Amino acid sequence: MRIPRIIPILALIIVTTTLNVDAQCKAFAKKVCIPELGAYTHDGNYHAAILVEGEEAELYKTFYSDMDYRVSICGEDKIPEVEFRVLDANKNVLYSNKDANYAKTWDFKLQSSQQLKIVVKVNTFNKPGETPASGCVAIMFGFKIKK
């Protein structure tokens, strides 16, 4: 009889913890990543999650022609470098920050509107047997409309 009472309490704790982590990640994104957009207008969306060393996340986003874009990737200081790649629908790599000394931003313009895939990966620097580091990673998008 005690088990049915415990389940809702455990569910509430899990949901509350998850919401708190999301809120912390969103605050990190607002404080650290949005300034990286510089003169670009933030698109209003916050894409942030807690990632562990070696973990990868994907995001699909539609970009339109005749606009200048900036992608900004930020990771907390306690995690290793964050790698990101931008791929087109044919899985061609359009950009990899690994080739640019792990740059945190990339500015680009497309000839035609298309959906791109952004793959973010936290590199590994821990030694075998050590607990992997984890922290917030955020992806921000900014744009400029041609006048």
C-alpha positions in Angstrom: 0.0 0.0 0.0 2.9 2.4 0.6 4.3 1.9 -3.0 1.5 3.7 -4.8 2.1 6.8 -2.6 5.8 6.7 -3.3 5.5 6.6 -7.1 3.9 10.0 -7.5 6.4 11.6 -5.1 9.3 10.1 -7.0 7.8 11.3 -10.3 7.4 14.8 -8.9 11.0 14.8 -7.7 12.3 13.7 -11.2 10.2 16.3 -13.0 11.2 19.1 -10.6 14.9 18.2 -11.0 14.6 18.1 -14.8 12.9 21.5 -14.9 15.5 23.0 -12.6 18.3 21.7 -14.9 16.6 23.0 -18.0 16.1 26.4 -16.3 19.8 26.5 -15.3 20.8 25.6 -18.9 18.5 28.3 -20.3 20.0 30.9 -18.0 23.5 29.9 -19.1 22.5 30.2 -22.7 21.1 33.7 -22.1 24.1 34.9 -20.1 26.9 33.4 -22.2 25.7 32.5 -25.7 23.5 35.3 -26.7 26.3 37.9 -26.4 28.3 35.7 -28.9 25.6 36.5 -31.5 26.9 40.1 -31.6 25.1 42.2 -34.2 22.9 39.3 -35.3 19.3 39.1 -34.0 18.6 36.2 -31.8 15.8 34.0 -33.3 14.1 33.7 -29.9 14.7 30.0 -29.3 16.9 28.5 -26.6 18.5 25.1 -27.5 20.4 23.9 -24.5 21.0 20.6 -22.7 23.2 18.9 -20.2 25.7 16.8 -22.1 28.4 14.4 -20.8 31.9 14.0 -22.3 31.7 12.0 -25.5 27.9 12.6 -25.9 26.4 13.9 -29.1 23.2 15.8 -29.8 21.5 16.7 -33.1 19.3 19.6 -34.1 17.5 20.2 -37.4 16.8 23.8 -38.4 15.5 25.4 -41.5 17.5 28.3 -42.9 16.3 30.7 -45.7 18.1 32.2 -48.6 19.1 35.8 -48.8 19.8 36.0 -45.0 23.0 36.1 -43.1 23.2 33.7 -40.2 25.4 33.1 -37.2 25.5 29.8 -35.2 26.9 30.1 -31.7 27.9 27.1 -29.6 28.7 27.5 -25.9 29.7 25.0 -23.3 30.3 25.4 -19.6 34.0 25.8 -18.6 34.0 22.4 -16.7 33.6 20.4 -19.9 36.1 19.9 -22.8 35.9 21.6 -26.1 32.6 21.4 -27.9 32.7 20.3 -31.5 29.9 21.1 -34.0 29.3 20.2 -37.6 26.7 21.5 -40.0 25.4 19.0 -42.6 23.0 19.4 -45.5 20.2 17.0 -46.5 22.8 14.8 -48.4 25.0 14.5 -45.2 27.7 16.7 -46.7 29.6 18.5 -44.1 29.2 22.3 -44.8 31.2 23.3 -41.7 33.1 21.7 -38.8 34.6 23.9 -36.1 37.2 21.2 -35.5 38.9 22.5 -38.6 38.8 26.0 -37.2 40.4 25.4 -33.8 37.0 24.8 -32.2 35.6 28.2 -33.0 32.4 29.0 -31.1 30.7 30.8 -34.0 30.1 30.3 -37.7 28.7 33.0 -40.0 27.1 31.9 -43.3 24.6 32.6 -46.1 22.8 30.0 -48.2 22.0 30.3 -51.9 18.7 28.4 -51.4 16.5 27.7 -48.4 17.1 24.4 -46.8 17.0 22.4 -43.6 20.4 21.7 -42.1 21.4 19.3 -39.4 23.7 20.6 -36.5 25.6 17.9 -34.7 27.1 18.9 -31.4 29.6 16.7 -29.6 31.5 17.2 -26.3 35.0 16.0 -26.6 36.6 13.7 -24.1 39.5 14.6 -21.8 39.0 12.3 -18.8 41.1 9.2 -18.2 39.7 5.7 -18.2 38.0 5.0 -14.8 37.3 8.7 -14.1 33.8 10.1 -13.9 33.2 12.0 -17.2 32.5 15.7 -16.9 29.1 17.0 -17.8 27.7 20.5 -18.3 25.4 22.7 -20.2 25.8 23.1 -24.0 23.8 25.7 -25.8 23.2 26.4 -29.5 22.0 29.8 -30.5 21.0 31.1 -33.9 21.1 34.7 -35.1 20.2 36.3 -38.4 20.4 39.5 -40.4 17.8 40.4 -43.0 19.2 42.0 -46.2 17.7 45.5 -46.7 
